[in-house]
């Protein structure tokens, strides 16, 4: 097995997707700003028979995990997000540009993590607003950053089962 070395220039690494990370953070923050500026907290706007816009705050992590813990979780999740973001940024710099699926996966996850991190630091919670449901069953509300993280994780799983990034 050959040793993979870090690309000499960042442009030849996964960091060539810096624009995607920036675009995701901007899109995430802009959509959250639109919701906060135009909707009251807990207001719901029905758009489709299975989809509403709703303005909610998530003080926890995914699916509101630990959201009722009194505040310590804000800093806990902030530290975790910073650590994970740093590791992903490091991995992107070490990967070659040819690792297409892995680079897109990491860029999506990093953009999403930073988008939610901005909320957590600035507000103490994450703004969620996309609410999909079937009948009376509602999935937890989420946002653009969450979507990017899920898509990135899905690409990572796909890569793990079906492909090699260097062949893409």
Buried (B, 14 or more C-beta within 10 A) or exposed (E): EEEEEEBEEBEBBBBBBBEBBEBBBEBBBEBBEEBBEEBEEEBBBEEEEEEBBBBBBBBBBEEBEBBEEEEEBBEBBBEBBBEBBEEBBEBBEBBBBBBBBBBBBBBBBBBBBBBBBBBBEEBEBBBBBBBBEEEEEEEBBBBBBBBBBBBBBEBBEEBEEEBEBEEE
